[in-house]
Amino acid sequence: MAEADDLLRSPESREYTPLERLASNYNPLHTFDLAKGDQKHYQQQYADIYFLRLAMLKPAVKEGAEAAWEDFEVAGETVHQVDRVLDVRQGELCWVMGTIYMDMPLKPNILDDISKDHWISAPPPREKYRSVAGEDQTMLEDESGRLRLVGTTLQTTMLVTGCIVAVMGTENSNGDFEVIDLKIADLPRQPQRWERDDSAALLANGSSGKRNSEDAQSRGNSGKIAFVSGLGIRGDEANSLTLDLLMEYLLGEACGTAEQHDSCAISRLIIAGNSLSEASPLPSADDISGKKSSKKYGYDASAYNPAPTAHLDNFLATLLPSIPVTLIPGDSDPANVSLPQQPIHPAMLPHSRAYSAMPGASEPGWFDSTTNPWEGDVDGWRLMGNGGQPLDDVFKYVEGNDRLEMMENFLRWRCVAPTAPDTLCKSAMHLIVVQQRKKRHDELWGGVKKTQRTVVVTDSNRLTGDYAGCYPFQDTDPFVVKECPHVFFVGNQPKFEKTVIEGPTGQSVVLLAIPVFRETGEVVLLDTNTLEIEIVKFDVFVESQEKIPI
């Protein structure tokens, strides 16, 4: 808080040294960028994503399984590997690798929704997919087939659809695989601090690797990174007071001298999703076709409210002359629903886009509107994060509420969105799909089914077509974590949480659950010198009024 001497005092003749903000060394990666224009297609099948993920993670899973189960014996029988799940034989002690698929009756099923065309409205989203009646089943599948897993080991291990594992055990008389032990890929290699920047310097300056004095000085004076998520800008005056407090703090215009020096140490602001409040529900095709608009040009004010986007643009444009900003889209932001979400279009932010890099530029701009998920190097540390949708979806698969454990498993599975495209983003859209396709549900049964825009595979338990939770990648799975980050953050969580996990080869990762700012008023500060965490909370005091008895 500001001291009394900093508030009201007579003018002084002495000059004050202007405060300067510490520089931010920012080197983003473009792992989740999609192709532009007509190079981006949605006609492909989504099963290839699982096969790609399995092929990419098989070597790491196999290495860990071989090291753990070498010469393992049970009743004199030595365990051996089988190449495919259909090669498992009853009574033989073996281990096999594959992709986990959770067969859960309570998961949203798009084809079941279409068949129930007599619904007036779809059921509300479920908090958990787990069945209290014990109807859930855990499957292991690869390109050859599917095998049901059973055993007490599964009850103590967190598993969701899409993670790659190796299981050891034997097939019982019922045809189920009794799991004795289970292995995952675990944390990948972690780059050293400044490793990527030093490699770029070597390529630019030759084998000597000389860096100029400005870079060396900036590396020695690293600042803090401010994380915030869930701003929830609605565009009305009642929503702006806490945002004004945040803006004044980041600009160094609030509090006293000590707090202003602390604000100058913040070298970058990262907004982790949901900058705008929830949008209105999308109308169905019948509603759109039956509605007659009287406007020929421009937008219809009854269907679109530009105030939230304008307020976000003004908020960013006020901050950008002083502090660089990285903007990650979220579930309620004006970006594509499926992952990876692409950057918010610059036309939505006419004032802020002036601080962005020019198209085709090699260096990032002062304002970087990025993808969700996102990863990059800030002050030498590898950061990775998302707007919260993958974690919120995995939360529905598992028992308990420990979100940090789920974040840890993301990295140990080496996949930041394992449930895409099975259920991720599906529950938010299945009502719209039911309304738009219920008239054609008779065409969707038997063999390969042709729909209005896509070809849908036969498996009724998989989300397919235009409404899947991710882009249908054909060459690689960008959700696979190739290098372990130093900081892994997830936005729009119920409360702030933090922990540090370690890997088998000395990796150390700081896990950060960023709370919703609109509900908590909390901003998370990360010191890039020590990786220590600080919380700054903003709140508006409202004097309580006692009720006078009548």
Buried (B, 14 or more C-beta within 10 A) or exposed (E): EEEEEBEEEEEEEEEEEEEEBBBBBBBBBEBBEBEEEEEEEEEBBBBBBBEBBBBBBBEBBBBBBEEEBEEBEEEEEEBEBBEBBBEBEEEBBBBBBBBBBBBBEBBBBBBBBBBEBEEEEBEEEEEEBBEEEEEBBBBBBBBEBBBBBBBEBBEEBBBBBBBBBBBBBBBEEEEBBBBBBBBBBBBBEBBEBBBBBBEEBEEEEEEEEEBEEEBEEBBEEBBBBBBBBBBBBBBEEEBBEBBBBBBBBBBBEBBBBEBBEBBBBBBBBBBBBBBBBEEEEBBBEEEEEEEEEEEEEEEEEEEEBEEBBBBBBBBBBBBBEBBBBBBBBBBBBBBBBBBBBBBBEBEBBEBBBEBBEEEEEEEBBBBBBBBBBBBBBBBBBBBBBBBBBBBBBBBBBBEEEEBBBBBBBBBBBBBBBBBBBBBBBBBBBBBBBBBBBBEBBEEBEEEEBEBEEBEBEEEBBBBBBBBBBBBBBEEBBBBBBEBBBBBBBBBBBEEBBBEEBEBEEEBEBBBBBBBBBBEBBBBBBBBBEEBEBEEBEBEEEEEEEEEEEE
